[in-house]
Amino acid sequence: MQTFYSFTNFFNNVCLAHPNITTFTLGDIYNIDMSKQTLFPLAHLIVNNVAIDSGIMTYNVTLLVMDRVQDITQDSVGPYNTLVKNYKDVTNILDVWNTSLMTINDVTSYIYRNPDAYSYNVIGSSLATPFDERFDNLLAGFSIDMNVAVGNENPICAISLSDTLANGGDNVC
């Protein structure tokens, strides 16, 4: 049976298996000590709500992948030892956005190609949005909102309550 634990553990395992993610967290983003340098790059899952239908539970989640934005310093000297980029910026924010988006793409692609089709399915398209300075420190990255459907295998008699008992009669379940 798919539970909240197994759902969040699945995201934990997929995210931490990615080479661009160091830490996975869950819940309210403001409960994380964002000042720790060892957390980043960080993936954070927020479960917004769960729709329960017959045979399916659909989790509406937001996954954030973020890293610290740092000032770019010119460490190279000489004409043969330079890093050439097509843009000029004083921070690495474009690098952080690029890596975060590619990481989110990898995670969602894995879920789309999940070999156990009954377990986790992304429903519809997902919207990825860049952010910067969203929190009290210099963090940037991408967030993605998606709906993930999982099987709801609960039997009808998971609790011993029949229509008769619900109406005050004897339990026949």
Secondary structure, 3 states (H helix, E strand, C coil): CCCHHHHHHHHHHHHHHCCCCCEEEECCHHHCCCCCHHHCCEEEEEEEEEEEECCEEEEEEEEEEEEECCECCCCCCCCCCCCCCCCCCCECHHHHHHHHHHHHHHHHHHHHCCCCCCCCEEEEEEEEEEEECCCCCCEEEEEEEEEEEEECCCCCCCCCCCHHHHCCCCCCC
